[in-house]
Amino acid sequence: MRMSVDLRDLFLYEAFLYYNPLLLMTMTVWLWGINLWFFSQASVNYAKIFDLDQNHLTHREIWKCATWMTIIVPTSMTAYLYLYSNGEVSLAASQPVLLYCAVAMILVFPFDIFYMSSRYYLLRTLWRILLPLQAISFSDFFLADILTSMAKVFSDLERSVCRMLHRQVATIAWFEADSVCGSHSIAIPLVLVLPYLFRFFQCLRQYKDTREKTTLLNALKYSTAVPVIFLSALKYHVFPDRWTNFYRPLWLLSSVLNSLYSFYWDVTRDWDLSGFTRIFKFSKPHLFSHMLYGRKWVYFWVIGSNLVLRCTWTYKLSAHLRHNYITVFTIAALEIFRRFQWIFFRVENEWIKMNAKSNLQLTTNDITNEEEKLLSSTEHNV
């Protein structure tokens, strides 16, 4: 309140830049815990689906991590705001730096504390996403899909780390949009597009291994995100008339194409909507099971909200629409919520496929055994 209105907006914008990624990650961890709780109640063996070892984290442990994140991240943000508003600029600038360093250290900590097996499972999966040199597992492309919903998070992470490395935290550099870490930086679209490129190359690797043409169509879906991102970024690097008359219509066209293609793929390929989803049918009576299982409104809500949020995806990935940080944060949070809904149906679809494959294998083995018995019973000496 000691600042002018314009200065306060810029100050809060910078604070959100540093803490927005970690706040959204905290939300993601909470929602992932809810996913796991539903899977455990519905007797879905998610450990088998993701090829987890016996030491994998349960929903209770995930929520424990989320609780600590919910305490630590807002506390650091409050300290940043308080110290800066009281003139302790250097101490304020140290708050996000210390927090980022602590997160990085915990992730790579080489000792058997802080759920080391799960941390290293996550890091190995991320490494396989970066370099898809082996066959793509379900956990590989599942996590890569989640990363596409967090593209804005990684973009803000890049800008935050850039400012920390260039000693621009809590400095006048926030005014300079054209600075090396400013909002017009070419690094922003490059980071935004990375999750989609990772998923694109995963699809090409799957085609190499399986020769299934659907993987090429899936790769095409991820490639449609590229023009949306780069055409938006061009606004800051071309003349205004050129942007309005030529690049903006192309950006709108590519945005509509990507949103509709992605929506179509979600409903027809990633999900199994041929019958009522069993993911909400709990092994024991429960209020959520009564509310969700076999209810048509669940499908209308999921399909309708998925379509709407697929279209708002354009806002968070388009650099020229990201001036209102509250709106961008809200839309990024809604995209993570959309992915949370998507996980229920995607995991169930994979569970159904695994069970069908196991049943088919058992049936084939039974037939083979019967044939061997018949052959052995007809043997005779001449």
C-alpha positions in Angstrom: 0.0 0.0 0.0 3.0 2.3 0.2 3.4 2.1 -3.6 1.5 3.8 -6.4 -1.1 1.8 -8.2 1.1 1.3 -11.3 4.2 0.4 -9.4 2.2 -2.0 -7.2 0.9 -3.8 -10.3 4.4 -4.2 -11.7 5.7 -5.4 -8.3 2.9 -8.0 -7.9 3.5 -9.1 -11.5 7.1 -9.9 -10.7 6.2 -11.7 -7.4 3.7 -13.8 -9.4 6.4 -14.6 -11.9 8.6 -16.2 -9.3 6.0 -18.0 -7.3 3.4 -18.8 -10.0 5.2 -21.9 -11.2 5.6 -23.4 -7.7 2.0 -22.5 -6.7 0.7 -24.3 -9.8 3.0 -27.3 -9.1 1.6 -27.5 -5.6 -1.9 -27.6 -7.1 -0.8 -30.3 -9.5 0.5 -32.5 -6.6 -2.8 -32.0 -4.6 -4.8 -33.1 -7.6 -2.5 -36.1 -8.4 -3.1 -37.3 -4.8 -6.9 -37.1 -5.5 -6.4 -39.1 -8.7 -4.5 -41.8 -6.7 -7.2 -41.9 -4.0 -9.9 -42.5 -6.6 -7.8 -45.3 -8.2 -7.3 -47.0 -4.8 -11.0 -46.8 -4.0 -11.9 -48.2 -7.4 -9.3 -51.1 -7.1 -7.4 -49.8 -10.1 -3.8 -51.1 -9.9 -2.1 -47.9 -10.9 1.2 -49.3 -9.7 1.1 -51.9 -12.4 0.0 -49.4 -15.0 2.9 -47.1 -14.3 5.4 -49.9 -13.5 6.0 -48.7 -10.0 8.0 -50.6 -7.4 6.6 -51.6 -4.0 7.9 -48.4 -2.4 5.8 -46.1 -4.5 4.0 -43.1 -2.9 0.4 -43.6 -1.9 -2.2 -40.7 -2.0 -1.5 -40.0 1.7 2.2 -39.5 1.0 1.4 -37.3 -2.0 -0.9 -35.2 0.1 1.8 -34.9 2.8 4.2 -33.5 0.2 1.5 -31.2 -1.1 0.8 -29.9 2.5 4.5 -29.0 3.0 4.5 -27.2 -0.4 1.3 -25.4 0.5 3.1 -24.1 3.7 6.5 -23.3 2.3 5.7 -21.6 -1.0 3.2 -19.0 0.3 5.4 -18.4 3.3 8.3 -17.5 1.0 6.1 -15.4 -1.1 4.8 -13.5 2.0 8.4 -12.9 3.2 9.3 -11.5 -0.3 6.4 -9.1 -0.3 6.9 -8.0 3.3 10.7 -7.5 3.1 10.4 -5.6 -0.2 7.7 -3.3 1.1 9.8 -2.5 4.1 12.9 -1.6 2.0 14.9 -4.8 2.6 15.4 -5.3 -1.1 18.4 -7.6 -0.9 16.7 -9.9 1.6 13.6 -9.9 -0.4 15.5 -10.9 -3.6 17.0 -13.8 -1.7 13.7 -15.4 -0.9 12.8 -16.9 -4.4 16.4 -17.8 -5.0 16.7 -19.8 -1.8 13.4 -21.5 -2.5 14.4 -22.6 -6.0 17.7 -23.8 -4.8 16.1 -25.8 -2.1 13.6 -27.5 -4.5 16.5 -28.4 -6.9 18.6 -29.8 -4.1 15.7 -32.0 -2.7 15.0 -33.4 -6.2 18.6 -34.6 -6.7 19.5 -35.4 -3.0 21.5 -38.6 -3.3 20.6 -40.0 0.2 17.7 -42.3 1.1 15.4 -39.6 2.5 12.6 -37.5 1.1 11.2 -40.6 -0.9 14.4 -41.1 -2.8 13.1 -44.0 -5.0 10.1 -41.9 -6.1 12.3 -38.8 -6.7 14.7 -40.8 -8.9 11.8 -42.5 -10.7 10.5 -39.1 -11.6 14.0 -37.9 -12.8 14.6 -41.1 -14.8 11.2 -40.6 -16.5 12.0 -37.0 -17.3 15.4 -38.1 -18.8 13.6 -40.6 -21.0 11.3 -37.8 -22.1 14.2 -35.6 -23.0 16.0 -38.4 -24.9 13.5 -40.9 -26.3 16.2 -43.4 -27.3 14.3 -46.5 -26.0 10.8 -47.8 -26.4 8.2 -45.4 -25.0 6.4 -46.7 -21.9 3.0 -45.6 -20.7 4.5 -43.6 -17.8 6.8 -41.8 -20.3 4.1 -40.4 -22.6 1.7 -40.0 -19.6 4.1 -37.6 -17.9 5.0 -35.9 -21.2 1.2 -35.2 -21.7 1.0 -33.6 -18.3 4.1 -31.5 -19.1 2.2 -30.0 -22.1 -0.4 -28.7 -19.7 2.4 -27.1 -17.7 4.1 -25.3 -20.6 3.3 -21.9 -19.0 4.9 -23.1 -15.7 8.2 -23.9 -17.5 8.1 -20.6 -19.4 7.8 -18.7 -16.1 10.5 -20.9 -14.6 12.9 -20.0 -17.4 12.2 -16.3 -16.9 12.6 -16.6 -13.1 15.9 -18.4 -13.3 17.1 -16.0 -16.0 16.4 -13.0 -13.7 18.1 -14.8 -10.8 21.2 -15.5 -12.9 21.4 -11.9 -14.2 20.7 -10.5 -10.7 17.5 -8.8 -11.8 15.3 -10.0 -8.9 13.6 -7.1 -7.2 15.2 -4.6 -9.5 14.0 -1.9 -12.0 14.5 -4.5 -14.8 10.9 -5.5 -14.6 10.1 -2.4 -16.5 12.3 -3.5 -19.5 10.2 -5.8 -21.7 13.0 -6.0 -24.2 15.7 -6.9 -21.7 17.4 -10.3 -21.9 14.9 -11.8 -19.4 12.0 -9.5 -20.5 8.5 -10.5 -21.6 9.6 -10.1 -25.3 12.4 -12.6 -25.0 12.7 -15.2 -27.8 13.4 -17.8 -25.0 9.7 -17.7 -24.0 8.2 -19.4 -27.1 11.2 -21.7 -27.3 10.5 -23.0 -23.7 6.7 -23.1 -24.4 7.1 -25.3 -27.4 9.5 -27.8 -25.7 6.9 -30.1 -24.1 5.1 -30.4 -27.4 8.3 -31.3 -29.2 9.1 -33.9 -26.6 5.7 -35.5 -27.2 6.1 -35.2 -30.9 9.4 -37.1 -30.9 7.9 -39.7 -28.6 5.2 -40.3 -31.2 7.8 -40.7 -33.9 9.6 -43.2 -31.7 6.4 -45.2 -31.2 5.8 -45.3 -34.9 9.4 -46.6 -35.4 8.7 -49.4 -32.9 5.1 -50.3 -33.7 4.5 -49.0 -37.3 1.0 -47.9 -36.1 -0.2 -45.0 -38.3 -2.3 -43.6 -35.4 1.0 -42.5 -33.8 1.7 -40.3 -36.8 -1.7 -38.7 -36.5 -0.9 -38.1 -32.8 2.4 -36.5 -33.7 0.5 -34.2 -36.1 -1.7 -33.1 -33.2 1.3 -32.0 -31.2 2.9 -30.3 -34.2 -0.2 -28.0 -34.5 0.8 -26.3 -31.3 4.0 -24.9 -32.8 2.5 -22.3 -35.1 0.2 -21.1 -32.3 3.2 -20.3 -30.1 5.5 -18.8 -32.6 2.9 -16.7 -34.5 1.9 -15.2 -31.2 5.5 -14.3 -30.3 5.9 -12.6 -33.7 3.8 -9.7 -32.5 6.8 -8.2 -30.7 9.1 -8.6 -33.7 7.1 -7.4 -36.7 5.4 -4.1 -37.6 1.9 -3.7 -36.0 0.2 -3.5 -39.4 1.9 -6.7 -40.5 0.8 -8.5 -37.4 -2.9 -7.3 -37.6 -3.3 -8.0 -41.3 -1.3 -11.2 -41.9 0.0 -13.0 -38.8 -3.0 -12.5 -36.5 -5.4 -14.3 -38.8 -2.9 -17.1 -39.2 -2.6 -17.3 -35.4 -6.4 -17.5 -35.0 -6.7 -20.2 -37.6 -3.9 -22.3 -36.1 -5.4 -21.9 -32.6 -8.8 -23.1 -33.7 -7.2 -26.1 -35.5 -5.1 -27.1 -32.6 -7.9 -26.8 -30.0 -10.4 -28.8 -32.1 -7.9 -31.5 -33.1 -6.8 -31.9 -29.5 -10.4 -32.1 -28.3 -11.3 -34.7 -30.9 -8.2 -36.8 -29.9 -9.1 -36.6 -26.2 -12.6 -37.9 -26.7 -12.1 -40.5 -29.4 -8.5 -41.8 -28.7 -7.4 -41.1 -25.1 -10.7 -41.9 -23.4 -13.0 -44.9 -23.5 -16.5 -43.5 -23.4 -18.3 -46.6 -24.8 -19.9 -47.2 -21.4 -20.1 -45.7 -17.9 -16.7 -45.3 -16.5 -15.9 -47.8 -13.8 -13.2 -45.5 -12.3 -15.9 -44.0 -10.0 -17.3 -47.4 -9.0 -15.7 -47.9 -5.5 -15.2 -51.3 -3.9 -17.0 -49.9 -0.8 -20.1 -47.6 -0.7 -19.0 -43.9 -0.7 -20.7 -40.6 -1.3 -18.4 -39.8 -4.3 -19.2 -43.1 -5.9 -22.9 -42.5 -5.5 -22.6 -39.0 -7.0 -20.4 -39.9 -10.0 -20.8 -43.5 -11.0 -23.3 -44.1 -13.8 -24.3 -40.4 -13.9 -24.7 -38.9 -17.4 -24.0 -35.4 -16.2 -20.4 -36.5 -15.5 -19.9 -37.1 -19.2 -21.6 -34.0 -20.4 -19.5 -32.0 -17.9 -16.2 -33.6 -18.8 -16.7 -33.3 -22.6 -18.1 -29.8 -22.4 -15.4 -28.5 -20.0 -12.7 -30.2 -22.0 -13.8 -28.4 -25.1 -14.0 -25.0 -23.4 -10.6 -25.4 -21.7 -9.0 -26.6 -24.8 -10.0 -23.4 -26.5 -8.7 -21.2 -23.6 -5.4 -23.1 -24.0 -4.6 -20.5 -26.6 -4.6 -17.7 -24.1 -2.0 -19.1 -21.8 0.4 -20.1 -24.7 0.1 -16.8 -26.6 2.7 -14.3 -25.4 0.8 -11.3 -26.7 -2.2 -12.1 -24.4 -0.3 -12.6 -21.2 -0.4 -9.1 -19.7 -3.0 -9.7 -17.0 -1.1 -12.1 -14.6 -4.2 -12.9 -12.6 -6.1 -14.0 -15.7 -3.2 -16.0 -17.0 -2.7 -17.7 -13.6 -6.4 -18.6 -13.5 -6.4 -20.1 -17.0 -3.2 -22.0 -16.3 -4.8 -23.4 -13.1 -7.9 -24.4 -15.1 -5.7 -26.2 -17.7 -4.2 -28.2 -14.9 -7.7 -29.0 -13.6 -8.6 -30.1 -17.2 -5.7 -32.5 -17.1 -6.8 -33.8 -13.7 -10.1 -34.8 -15.3 -8.4 -36.2 -18.3 -6.2 -38.5 -16.1 -9.3 -40.5 -14.8 -10.4 -41.6 -18.2 -6.9 -42.0 -19.7 -5.7 -44.3 -16.9 -9.0 -46.3 -17.0 -8.6 -46.7 -20.7 -5.1 -48.1 -20.2 -6.3 -50.4 -17.4 -9.0 -51.8 -19.6 -6.5 -52.5 -22.4 -4.1 -54.2 -20.0 -6.9 -56.4 -18.6 -8.1 -57.3 -22.1 -4.6 -58.2 -23.2 -4.1 -60.4 -20.1 -7.4 -62.2 -20.7 -6.5 -62.8 -24.3 -3.2 -64.2 -23.3 -4.8 -66.5 -20.8 -7.4 -67.7 -23.4 -4.6 -68.4 -25.9 -2.6 -70.4 -23.3 -5.7 -72.4 -22.5 -6.3 -73.2 -26.1 -2.7 -74.2 -26.6 -2.9 -76.6 -23.5 -6.0 -78.2 -24.9 -4.4 -78.7 -28.3 -1.4 -80.4 -26.6 -3.7 -82.7 -24.6 -5.5 -83.7 -27.8 -2.3 -84.4 -29.7 -0.9 -86.4 -26.8 -4.1 -88.5 -26.5 -4.1 -89.4 -30.2 -0.5 -90.8 -30.2 -0.3 -94.5 -30.9 2.1 -97.1 -32.0 1.8 -98.8 -35.4 
